[in-house]
Every structure is written in structure tokens, then in C-alpha cells.
């Protein structure tokens, strides 16, 4: 899962776009190919996720197939989570975080 948060009232742009672009970047980077071959990926995702692992009965956010990016507000921030296709034939992992950070900042600030 790839998640990003942004300020609700401020200069940050679309959290949904950022989460989706970062998710695709992660898959492309780890698979080592600009074109995503879904036969070489897997989706590992439950039907929902909890906003807290430490608070019993914490709110659960459902994953909806037609709109798989989930966003919610926490205080002054919007948090968005997008599923990531997991590469089954890994080409590289080192530097992946740097790529995701760059993509996230680019789509937040542009």
C-alpha cells in the first residue's frame, strides 16, 4: 500500500493523484520496466484496513474495486492510500524510496 498525506487547507495538491502515481512508480521501479505486465504482479490486499493497529475497534476503511484509492481526514490533513501491485519478478529494490519521495513531491507541488 502506498499512502500520502497532504494539508487540507494549503498549497498541497491532489492526494489521490499522488498516491496513484507513487503506486505505479513503485511497481515500475521494482519490476524494472516502464510497462506494467500484470502477469508478473500480484495484488495483496484485504477488503479493508484499520486506521489503527493499537486501538481496539478503530475505524476501518473499505477498499472499493471501482475506486481503490481511499482518502480520509485526520485533523488538518488528508491521508490517501493506494494499493500497489507487487512485482513477482523483482529487478531492483535499492533506491525505491527515493523514487517514491520524488514522485510524491512532484505531484503534490505541481
C-alpha positions in Angstrom: 0.0 0.0 0.0 1.2 3.5 -0.8 0.0 6.4 1.3 0.5 10.1 1.3 -0.9 12.8 3.4 -1.5 16.4 2.5 -2.6 19.6 4.2 -6.4 20.1 3.6 -6.2 23.8 3.5 -2.9 24.9 2.0 -0.8 24.6 -1.2 -0.7 20.8 -1.5 -2.4 19.3 -4.5 -4.3 16.1 -5.1 -3.6 13.3 -2.6 -5.4 10.8 -4.9 -3.1 11.7 -7.9 0.0 11.5 -5.7 -1.0 8.1 -4.2 -1.8 6.6 -7.7 1.3 7.9 -9.4 3.5 6.7 -6.5 1.9 3.3 -6.6 2.5 2.9 -10.3 6.1 4.2 -9.9 6.8 1.6 -7.2 5.6 -1.2 -9.4 7.5 0.0 -12.4 10.7 0.6 -10.4 10.7 -2.8 -8.6 9.8 -4.7 -11.8 12.4 -2.8 -13.8 10.1 -1.9 -16.6 8.1 1.2 -17.6 5.3 -1.1 -18.9 3.5 -3.0 -16.1 3.0 -6.6 -17.1 0.1 -7.8 -14.8 1.1 -11.4 -15.3 4.2 -10.6 -13.3 2.4 -8.9 -10.4 0.0 -9.7 -7.6 -2.4 -7.7 -5.6 -2.1 -8.4 -1.9 -4.8 -6.5 -0.2 -7.6 -7.2 2.2 -11.1 -5.8 1.7 -10.4 -3.1 4.2 -7.8 -1.7 6.6 -7.9 -0.3 10.1 -6.8 3.2 10.9 -5.0 1.9 14.0 -3.5 -1.4 15.0 -3.3 -0.4 18.6 -6.8 0.9 19.2 -9.4 -1.9 19.6 -12.5 -1.2 17.4 -10.7 1.5 15.4 -12.5 2.7 12.2 -12.0 0.5 9.1 -11.7 2.0 5.6 -13.1 -0.3 2.9 -11.3 -0.9 -0.4 -13.8 -0.4 -3.2 -12.8 -2.1 -6.5 -14.2 0.8 -8.7 -12.3 3.4 -6.7 -9.4 1.7 -4.9 -7.7 4.9 -3.6 -9.1 5.6 -0.2 -8.8 9.1 1.4 -9.8 10.4 4.9 -9.1 13.4 7.0 -7.0 13.4 10.2 -7.1 16.8 11.8 -5.7 19.3 9.2 -4.5 16.6 6.9 -6.0 14.5 4.1 -4.5 11.0 4.0 -4.7 8.8 0.9 -3.8 5.2 0.4 -3.5 3.4 -3.0 -2.9 -0.3 -3.5 0.4 -1.3 -5.1 0.8 -4.2 -7.5 3.5 -6.4 -6.0 6.2 -7.4 -8.6 6.7 -11.2 -8.6 9.9 -11.0 -10.7 11.9 -8.3 -8.9 14.6 -6.5 -10.8 15.6 -3.9 -8.2 14.7 -2.5 -4.8 17.5 -0.2 -3.7 16.6 3.4 -4.3 12.8 2.7 -4.5 12.0 5.0 -1.6 13.9 7.9 -3.2 11.8 7.4 -6.4 8.6 7.4 -4.5 9.5 10.5 -2.5 10.4 12.4 -5.7 7.1 11.4 -7.4 5.1 12.3 -4.3 6.6 15.8 -4.0 6.3 16.4 -7.8 2.5 15.7 -7.8 1.9 17.5 -4.6 3.6 20.7 -5.6 2.6 20.9 -9.3 
